[in-house]
């Protein structure tokens, strides 16, 4: 299980606004700013996002390699996938796959794909057998 991920972004304020809008429908609403001077020498400032007492998705200003990362965010149901996709698109995302079943993976795999303003590939995904209230069903 992953604990956290950092993404380097070209415009931190733009990215904070984008991710705040895109992740809110998924319940990822907790924000934390980390001042790099509190860490070891050279530690970057970080802008974190999380839920349920955990901050796990961090942004930092730096060199962008948009096609170097694909990040999948868990949705609790198909409605959350749709809402996150709509919010991301309204916040400036580029469509990379409208909401729907991803039959090439599994008939129960429901997702939407976008690219953020820096070109990172994002997926909002609901896997009923993994992410639903009745896991395993």
JOTATA-V139552 format. One record per residue. N is the residue number from 1. RES is the residue in one small letter. SS is DSSP state (hx for helix, st for strand, lp for the rest). PSI is psi in radians with two decimals (NA if undefined). OMEGA is omega as a letter, one per 20 degrees, with the letter a starting at -180 (999 if undefined). Layout:
n/res/ss/psi/omega
N/RES/SS/PSI/OMEGA
N/RES/SS/PSI/OMEGA
This chain:
n/res/ss/psi/omega
1/x/lp/2.39/r
2/x/lp/2.55/r
3/x/lp/-0.71/r
4/x/lp/2.88/r
5/x/st/2.51/r
6/x/st/2.40/r
7/x/st/2.31/r
8/x/st/2.31/a
9/x/st/2.74/a
10/x/lp/-0.47/a
11/x/lp/1.73/a
12/x/hx/-0.72/a
13/x/hx/-0.74/r
14/x/hx/-0.75/a
15/x/hx/-0.66/r
16/x/hx/-0.81/r
17/x/hx/-0.76/a
18/x/hx/-0.92/a
19/x/hx/-0.56/r
20/x/hx/-0.80/r
21/x/hx/-0.81/a
22/x/hx/-0.57/a
23/x/hx/-0.31/a
24/x/hx/-0.76/r
25/x/lp/-0.33/r
26/x/lp/0.03/a
27/x/lp/0.18/r
28/x/lp/1.51/a
29/x/lp/-0.13/r
30/x/st/2.35/r
31/x/st/2.50/r
32/x/st/2.30/r
33/x/st/2.29/r
34/x/st/2.13/r
35/x/lp/2.03/a
36/x/hx/-0.46/a
37/x/hx/-0.26/r
38/x/hx/-0.12/r
39/x/lp/-2.90/r
40/x/lp/2.85/a
41/x/lp/2.34/r
42/x/lp/0.00/a
43/x/lp/2.31/a
44/x/lp/2.73/r
45/x/lp/2.49/a
46/x/st/2.55/r
47/x/st/1.96/a
48/x/st/2.68/r
49/x/st/2.50/r
50/x/st/-2.99/a
51/x/st/2.74/r
52/x/lp/0.75/r
53/x/lp/0.04/a
54/x/st/2.41/r
55/x/st/2.11/a
56/x/st/-0.18/a
57/x/st/2.04/a
58/x/st/2.47/r
59/x/st/2.53/r
60/x/st/2.58/r
61/x/st/2.44/r
62/x/lp/-2.84/a
63/x/lp/2.26/a
64/x/lp/2.28/r
65/x/lp/1.25/a
66/x/hx/-0.58/a
67/x/hx/0.07/a
68/x/hx/-0.15/a
69/x/lp/2.53/r
70/x/st/2.17/a
71/x/st/2.19/r
72/x/st/2.22/r
73/x/st/2.32/a
74/x/st/2.31/r
75/x/lp/2.63/a
76/x/lp/-0.27/r
77/x/lp/3.09/a
78/x/hx/-0.57/r
79/x/hx/-0.68/r
80/x/hx/-0.67/r
81/x/hx/-0.88/a
82/x/hx/-0.75/a
83/x/hx/-0.72/r
84/x/hx/-0.72/r
85/x/hx/-0.84/a
86/x/hx/-0.75/r
87/x/hx/-0.74/r
88/x/hx/-0.77/a
89/x/hx/-0.73/r
90/x/hx/-0.45/a
91/x/lp/0.05/r
92/x/lp/0.17/r
93/x/lp/2.85/r
94/x/st/2.32/r
95/x/st/2.39/r
96/x/lp/0.34/r
97/x/lp/1.79/a
98/x/lp/2.77/r
99/x/lp/2.40/r
100/x/st/3.06/r
101/x/st/2.47/r
102/x/lp/1.36/a
103/x/lp/-0.45/r
104/x/lp/-0.32/r
105/x/lp/-0.91/a
106/x/lp/2.50/a
107/x/lp/-0.35/a
108/x/lp/0.06/a
109/x/st/1.95/a
110/x/st/2.23/a
111/x/st/2.93/r
112/x/st/2.53/a
113/x/st/2.40/r
114/x/st/2.94/r
115/x/st/2.33/r
116/x/lp/3.10/a
117/x/lp/-0.37/r
118/x/lp/0.01/r
119/x/lp/0.07/r
120/x/lp/2.47/r
121/x/st/2.14/r
122/x/st/2.51/r
123/x/st/2.30/r
124/x/st/2.06/a
125/x/st/2.42/r
126/x/st/2.08/r
127/x/st/1.83/a
128/x/hx/-0.57/a
129/x/hx/-0.23/r
130/x/hx/-0.61/a
131/x/hx/-0.14/a
132/x/lp/2.95/r
133/x/lp/-0.53/r
134/x/lp/1.16/a
135/x/lp/2.43/r
136/x/lp/-0.12/a
137/x/lp/NA/999
